[in-house]
């Protein structure tokens, strides 16, 4: 009998995986990054970028190793579930698609609509916004139900369209730098660096979502490490370039441009036309992130259903398109519901806390799998240096979590409590159904 996993088609190569990893990382966060960093650390803001870059590379090395060993669909969830059991796997699964991805998508589409309202005031009307949310989530669900190849092709096109203007802005901006604007008056304290890094980390998270489609990657032992490490390296380099340009061109004025620093830089370089191009790129950037997320995140919903942690219908594969269509529909519907309430700012701020907890679990899973030497198959990727990298990743994550505020800690605790209650409630329900099924 064919397993549910074997019904999925392996259509994604390393380039597609890398581009989707970049797409899922570079979204709305990049728009406000330069001003936030400059306001906190001035010319030394690049230090926070380097901290985030170092931490995310350590984490993605863990993902590369564990992802080459465990190549089925599910990403973070299946890595943790394999290492620590179904309960830990369920928590990571739910934290990911409810606490991180769905809420982040809702926040992104609201910000995208806010930007569009500057051109089209009709988007300030609530019912118009809700109708727009329905159309966007419905369209993305339809594209991804039609097939992983179609969804990936569409995502690659959107990713190139959103990255090209940002790369050109970074390169052209180098010719407009003023060295005096890059002067570091005072070096920031460690606490300031930690708080700023935690704020910025939201914009570095997301590339691991691309691994939710591991069951649809060609030659996963080889292509998963190439794709995920290539993608995150591209993100870190682009972020550093854009921060350098924004700081070097705008100087002390950078902190005033909280939502349009790149538009201001583009206006200096190319006038109104350049500013318009970057504004469009910002909208495309957020739309591209939504495309990639609706492609990748439903796969962990499917994976949890496959492992009987969620209702069985969420694990159904479309007979024609070979995609987990109910998981895609439910995920898109949840994003639509969150977006339609319009009250996401505080929840969006929590995403860094949620994703860091998930990263911590995956780093610990990497350590455990490394200690189980029989789990290393031929051809899999292995981080050099033994346990040094995963241990450093754990230390770095804990350091960032140390800077989480008390209200966020309380909210995370409440959410995890709700997830735990659901888990045991669902298990009890399944046990009650079991005798009837046996009869």
C-alpha positions as CSV (number, residue, x, y, z in Angstrom):
1,X,0.0,0.0,0.0
2,X,1.3,3.4,-0.9
3,X,2.2,5.6,2.0
4,X,0.8,9.2,2.2
5,X,4.4,10.5,1.9
6,X,5.1,8.6,-1.3
7,X,2.1,10.2,-3.0
8,X,3.9,13.6,-2.9
9,X,6.0,14.4,-5.9
10,X,9.7,15.4,-5.5
11,X,9.8,18.4,-7.9
12,X,12.0,21.0,-6.0
13,X,15.7,21.5,-6.7
14,X,18.4,23.3,-4.7
15,X,17.9,26.7,-6.5
16,X,14.2,26.6,-5.9
17,X,14.7,25.7,-2.3
18,X,17.3,28.5,-1.8
19,X,15.1,31.1,-3.5
20,X,12.1,30.1,-1.4
21,X,14.2,30.2,1.8
22,X,15.1,33.8,0.9
23,X,11.6,34.6,-0.1
24,X,10.2,33.3,3.2
25,X,12.7,35.4,5.1
26,X,12.7,38.7,3.3
27,X,9.3,40.2,3.8
28,X,7.8,43.1,5.7
29,X,10.5,43.1,8.4
30,X,13.1,44.5,6.0
31,X,11.1,47.7,5.5
32,X,11.5,48.9,9.1
33,X,14.9,47.2,9.9
34,X,17.3,50.1,9.1
35,X,15.5,52.7,11.1
36,X,14.9,50.4,14.1
37,X,18.6,49.4,14.2
38,X,19.9,52.9,13.7
39,X,17.6,54.4,16.4
40,X,19.0,51.9,19.0
41,X,22.6,51.6,18.0
42,X,23.4,54.4,15.5
43,X,26.3,53.7,13.2
44,X,27.0,50.5,15.1
45,X,23.7,48.9,14.0
46,X,25.6,46.5,11.8
47,X,26.7,44.7,15.0
48,X,23.1,43.6,15.6
49,X,22.9,42.3,12.0
50,X,26.1,40.4,12.5
51,X,24.8,38.9,15.8
52,X,21.5,37.9,14.1
53,X,23.4,36.6,11.1
54,X,25.7,34.5,13.2
55,X,22.9,33.0,15.2
56,X,20.7,32.2,12.2
57,X,23.7,30.6,10.4
58,X,24.4,28.4,13.4
59,X,20.7,27.4,13.5
60,X,20.5,26.7,9.8
61,X,23.5,24.5,10.0
62,X,21.6,22.4,12.5
63,X,18.6,22.4,10.1
64,X,20.9,21.4,7.2
65,X,22.2,18.4,9.2
66,X,19.0,17.2,10.6
67,X,17.1,17.9,7.4
68,X,19.5,15.8,5.3
69,X,18.9,12.9,7.8
70,X,15.1,13.2,8.0
71,X,13.8,13.9,4.5
72,X,10.0,13.5,4.9
73,X,7.6,16.4,4.8
74,X,7.1,18.4,8.0
75,X,10.3,20.4,8.7
76,X,10.9,21.5,12.3
77,X,8.0,19.4,13.5
78,X,9.2,16.1,12.1
79,X,12.8,16.7,13.3
80,X,11.6,17.3,16.9
81,X,9.0,14.5,16.8
82,X,11.6,12.0,15.6
83,X,14.0,13.0,18.3
84,X,11.7,13.6,21.3
85,X,8.4,12.0,20.5
86,X,4.9,13.0,19.4
87,X,4.1,15.4,22.3
88,X,7.2,17.6,21.7
89,X,6.5,17.3,18.0
90,X,2.9,18.4,18.3
91,X,4.0,21.5,20.4
92,X,6.5,22.5,17.7
93,X,4.1,21.9,14.9
94,X,1.4,24.0,16.5
95,X,3.7,26.8,17.6
96,X,4.9,27.0,14.0
97,X,1.8,27.2,12.0
98,X,-0.5,28.9,14.5
99,X,1.9,30.9,16.7
100,X,4.4,31.9,14.0
101,X,3.3,31.5,10.4
102,X,-0.4,32.2,10.5
103,X,-0.2,35.3,12.7
104,X,2.9,36.6,10.8
105,X,1.0,36.2,7.5
106,X,-2.0,38.1,8.9
107,X,0.3,40.9,10.0
108,X,2.1,40.9,6.6
109,X,-1.1,41.2,4.5
110,X,-2.4,44.0,6.8
111,X,0.8,45.9,6.3
112,X,0.7,45.3,2.6
113,X,-2.9,46.6,2.5
114,X,-1.9,49.7,4.5
115,X,0.8,50.4,1.9
116,X,-1.7,50.0,-1.0
117,X,-4.1,52.4,0.8
118,X,-1.6,55.2,0.1
119,X,-2.4,54.7,-3.6
120,X,-6.0,53.4,-3.3
121,X,-7.8,55.0,-0.3
122,X,-10.6,52.4,-0.8
123,X,-8.4,49.9,1.2
124,X,-9.0,51.9,4.3
125,X,-12.6,50.6,4.3
126,X,-12.9,47.5,6.5
127,X,-15.2,45.4,4.2
128,X,-13.0,46.1,1.2
129,X,-9.9,45.0,3.2
130,X,-11.7,41.8,4.2
131,X,-12.7,41.1,0.6
132,X,-9.1,41.7,-0.5
133,X,-7.8,39.3,2.2
134,X,-10.3,36.7,0.9
135,X,-9.2,37.1,-2.7
136,X,-5.5,36.9,-1.9
137,X,-5.7,33.9,0.4
138,X,-8.1,32.1,-1.9
139,X,-5.9,32.7,-4.9
140,X,-2.8,31.5,-3.2
141,X,-4.6,28.4,-1.9
142,X,-5.8,27.6,-5.4
143,X,-2.3,28.0,-7.0
144,X,-0.8,25.7,-4.4
145,X,-3.5,23.1,-4.6
146,X,-2.9,22.9,-8.3
147,X,0.5,21.5,-7.7
148,X,3.9,21.9,-5.9
149,X,5.6,22.7,-9.3
150,X,3.1,25.4,-10.1
151,X,3.3,26.8,-6.6
152,X,7.1,26.8,-6.7
153,X,7.4,28.4,-10.1
154,X,5.0,31.2,-9.1
155,X,7.0,31.7,-5.9
156,X,10.3,31.8,-7.7
157,X,9.0,34.5,-10.1
158,X,7.7,36.6,-7.3
159,X,11.0,36.2,-5.3
160,X,13.1,37.4,-8.3
161,X,10.7,40.4,-8.8
162,X,11.0,41.4,-5.2
163,X,14.8,40.8,-4.7
164,X,16.0,42.5,-8.0
165,X,15.0,46.1,-7.0
166,X,16.5,45.6,-3.5
167,X,19.8,44.3,-4.9
168,X,20.0,47.1,-7.4
169,X,19.3,49.6,-4.7
170,X,22.1,48.2,-2.6
171,X,24.6,48.2,-5.4
172,X,23.7,51.7,-6.7
173,X,23.5,53.1,-3.2
174,X,27.2,52.2,-2.7
175,X,28.1,55.2,-5.0
176,X,26.1,57.6,-2.8
177,X,27.7,56.7,0.5
178,X,29.2,59.4,2.8
179,X,31.9,58.0,5.0
180,X,31.1,60.5,7.7
181,X,27.6,58.9,8.0
182,X,29.3,55.5,8.9
183,X,31.2,57.0,11.9
184,X,30.5,55.1,15.2
185,X,30.3,57.7,18.0
186,X,29.9,55.2,20.8
187,X,29.9,51.4,21.0
188,X,26.6,50.0,22.3
189,X,26.3,48.1,25.6
190,X,25.7,44.4,25.5
191,X,22.2,44.8,26.8
192,X,21.3,47.2,24.0
193,X,22.8,44.9,21.4
194,X,20.8,42.0,22.8
195,X,17.5,43.9,22.8
196,X,18.1,45.2,19.3
197,X,19.1,41.7,18.0
198,X,15.9,40.2,19.4
199,X,13.9,42.9,17.6
200,X,15.7,42.3,14.4
201,X,15.6,38.6,14.6
202,X,12.0,38.4,13.4
203,X,13.3,39.6,10.0
204,X,15.9,36.8,9.9
205,X,13.5,34.0,10.7
206,X,11.4,32.1,8.2
207,X,13.9,30.3,5.9
208,X,13.4,27.0,7.7
209,X,9.7,27.1,6.5
210,X,11.1,26.1,3.1
211,X,12.0,22.7,4.6
212,X,8.3,22.0,5.3
213,X,8.3,20.6,1.8
214,X,11.2,18.3,2.3
215,X,9.1,15.4,1.1
216,X,9.0,17.2,-2.3
217,X,12.7,18.0,-2.7
218,X,14.8,16.1,-5.3
219,X,17.8,14.3,-3.8
220,X,17.1,15.7,-0.3
221,X,20.4,14.5,1.3
222,X,22.3,16.7,-1.1
223,X,19.9,19.5,-2.0
224,X,18.5,20.4,1.4
225,X,21.9,21.6,2.9
226,X,22.7,23.4,-0.4
227,X,19.4,25.1,-0.6
228,X,18.9,26.2,3.0
229,X,22.5,27.3,3.6
230,X,22.6,29.1,0.3
231,X,19.3,30.9,1.0
232,X,20.2,32.1,4.5
233,X,23.7,33.3,3.3
234,X,22.0,35.4,0.6
235,X,19.7,36.9,3.2
236,X,22.5,37.9,5.6
237,X,24.6,39.5,2.9
238,X,21.6,41.4,1.4
239,X,20.6,42.7,4.9
240,X,24.1,43.9,5.6
241,X,24.4,45.6,2.2
242,X,21.1,47.4,2.6
243,X,21.9,48.6,6.2
244,X,25.2,49.9,5.0
245,X,23.6,51.8,2.2
246,X,20.7,53.2,4.3
247,X,23.1,54.3,7.0
248,X,25.7,55.7,4.6
249,X,23.2,57.7,2.5
250,X,20.8,59.0,5.2
251,X,23.2,59.2,8.2
252,X,21.6,60.5,11.4
253,X,18.3,61.0,9.6
254,X,17.9,57.3,9.1
255,X,16.1,56.7,12.4
256,X,13.3,59.1,11.3
257,X,12.3,56.8,8.3
258,X,10.6,54.1,10.3
259,X,8.7,52.6,7.4
260,X,10.3,54.1,4.3
261,X,14.1,54.2,4.7
262,X,14.6,52.4,1.4
263,X,12.1,54.7,-0.4
264,X,14.0,57.7,0.9
265,X,17.3,56.3,-0.4
266,X,15.8,55.5,-3.8
267,X,14.5,59.0,-4.0
268,X,18.0,60.4,-3.5
269,X,19.4,58.0,-6.1
270,X,16.7,58.1,-8.8
271,X,14.1,60.6,-7.8
272,X,10.3,60.0,-7.7
273,X,10.6,57.1,-10.2
274,X,13.1,55.3,-8.0
275,X,11.0,55.8,-4.9
276,X,7.9,54.4,-6.7
277,X,9.9,51.3,-7.8
278,X,11.0,50.5,-4.2
279,X,7.4,51.1,-2.9
280,X,6.2,48.6,-5.5
281,X,9.0,46.2,-4.5
282,X,7.9,46.5,-0.8
283,X,4.4,45.4,-1.8
284,X,5.7,42.6,-4.0
285,X,8.1,41.6,-1.2
286,X,5.2,41.1,1.2
287,X,3.1,39.3,-1.4
288,X,6.0,37.0,-2.2
289,X,6.4,36.1,1.4
290,X,2.7,35.2,1.5
291,X,3.1,33.1,-1.6
292,X,6.0,31.1,-0.1
293,X,4.2,30.6,3.2
294,X,1.0,29.3,1.8
295,X,3.2,26.9,-0.3
296,X,5.3,25.6,2.7
297,X,3.4,26.0,6.0
298,X,0.4,23.7,5.2
299,X,2.9,20.9,4.8
300,X,3.4,20.7,8.6
301,X,-0.4,20.7,9.1
302,X,-0.4,17.7,6.7
303,X,2.5,16.1,8.5
304,X,0.7,16.3,11.9
305,X,-2.4,14.8,10.4
306,X,-0.3,12.0,8.8
307,X,1.0,11.2,12.3
308,X,-2.5,11.3,13.8
309,X,-1.9,14.4,15.9
310,X,-4.6,16.4,13.9
311,X,-7.8,15.2,12.3
312,X,-7.4,12.8,9.4
313,X,-9.0,14.9,6.7
314,X,-6.0,17.4,6.9
315,X,-3.7,14.6,5.6
316,X,-5.7,13.9,2.4
317,X,-3.7,14.2,-0.8
318,X,-5.5,15.5,-3.9
319,X,-6.1,12.6,-6.4
320,X,-5.2,14.8,-9.4
321,X,-2.6,17.3,-8.2
322,X,-0.9,15.3,-5.5
323,X,-1.0,18.1,-2.9
324,X,-2.3,18.2,0.7
325,X,-5.3,20.3,-0.4
326,X,-7.3,20.3,2.9
327,X,-4.2,21.4,4.8
328,X,-3.7,24.2,2.3
329,X,-7.4,25.3,2.6
330,X,-7.4,25.2,6.4
331,X,-4.1,27.1,6.6
332,X,-5.3,29.8,4.2
333,X,-8.6,30.1,5.9
334,X,-6.9,30.6,9.3
335,X,-4.7,33.3,7.8
336,X,-7.8,35.0,6.4
337,X,-9.6,34.9,9.8
338,X,-6.6,36.3,11.7
339,X,-6.1,39.0,9.0
340,X,-9.8,40.0,9.1
341,X,-9.8,40.8,12.8
342,X,-7.1,43.4,12.2
343,X,-5.6,43.2,15.7
344,X,-2.2,41.6,15.2
345,X,0.5,44.0,16.3
346,X,1.1,42.4,19.7
347,X,0.7,38.9,18.3
348,X,3.2,39.7,15.5
349,X,5.7,40.9,18.2
350,X,5.5,37.4,19.7
351,X,6.6,35.6,16.6
352,X,10.3,36.0,17.5
353,X,9.7,34.3,20.9
354,X,7.7,31.4,19.2
355,X,10.3,30.8,16.5
356,X,13.2,30.9,18.9
357,X,11.6,28.2,21.0
358,X,11.2,26.1,17.8
359,X,14.8,26.8,16.9
360,X,15.9,25.7,20.4
361,X,14.0,22.4,20.0
362,X,15.6,21.7,16.6
363,X,19.1,22.5,17.9
364,X,18.6,20.1,20.8
365,X,17.2,17.5,18.3
366,X,20.4,17.9,16.2
367,X,22.5,17.1,19.3
368,X,20.4,14.1,20.2
369,X,20.5,12.7,16.7
370,X,24.3,13.3,16.5
371,X,24.7,11.2,19.7
372,X,22.7,8.4,18.1
373,X,25.4,7.5,15.7
374,X,23.4,4.9,13.9
375,X,21.1,7.6,12.5
376,X,23.7,9.0,10.2
377,X,23.2,7.4,6.8
378,X,25.7,7.6,3.9
379,X,25.5,10.8,1.9
380,X,23.9,13.0,4.6
381,X,25.3,16.4,5.6
382,X,27.3,16.6,8.8
383,X,28.4,19.8,10.5
384,X,32.2,19.8,11.0
385,X,33.5,20.2,14.6
386,X,31.3,17.6,16.4
387,X,28.8,19.2,18.7
388,X,30.3,22.7,18.8
389,X,27.9,24.3,16.3
390,X,24.6,22.9,17.8
391,X,25.8,23.7,21.4
392,X,26.7,27.3,20.3
393,X,23.3,27.6,18.7
394,X,21.6,26.6,21.9
395,X,23.6,29.1,23.9
396,X,22.9,31.9,21.4
397,X,19.1,31.1,21.4
398,X,18.9,31.1,25.1
399,X,20.8,34.5,25.2
400,X,18.2,36.0,22.8
401,X,15.3,34.6,24.8
402,X,16.7,36.2,27.9
403,X,15.8,39.5,26.4
404,X,12.1,38.6,26.0
405,X,9.8,40.9,28.0
406,X,7.6,39.6,30.8
407,X,4.3,40.2,29.0
408,X,5.5,38.2,26.0
409,X,6.6,35.4,28.3
410,X,3.2,35.3,29.9
411,X,1.4,35.2,26.5
412,X,3.7,32.4,25.2
413,X,3.0,30.4,28.4
414,X,-0.8,30.8,28.0
415,X,-0.6,29.8,24.3
416,X,1.5,26.7,25.1
417,X,-0.9,25.8,27.9
418,X,-3.8,25.9,25.4
419,X,-1.9,23.7,22.9
420,X,-1.2,21.2,25.6
421,X,-4.8,21.0,26.7
422,X,-5.8,20.5,23.0
423,X,-3.2,17.7,22.6
424,X,-4.4,15.6,25.5
425,X,-8.1,16.4,24.7
426,X,-7.5,15.1,21.2
427,X,-5.8,12.0,22.5
428,X,-8.7,11.3,24.8
429,X,-11.1,11.7,21.9
430,X,-9.1,9.3,19.8
431,X,-9.1,6.7,22.6
432,X,-12.8,6.9,23.0
433,X,-13.3,6.3,19.3
434,X,-10.9,3.3,19.3
435,X,-13.3,0.7,20.7
436,X,-16.0,1.6,18.1
437,X,-13.5,1.4,15.3
438,X,-12.4,-2.1,16.6
439,X,-16.0,-3.3,16.6
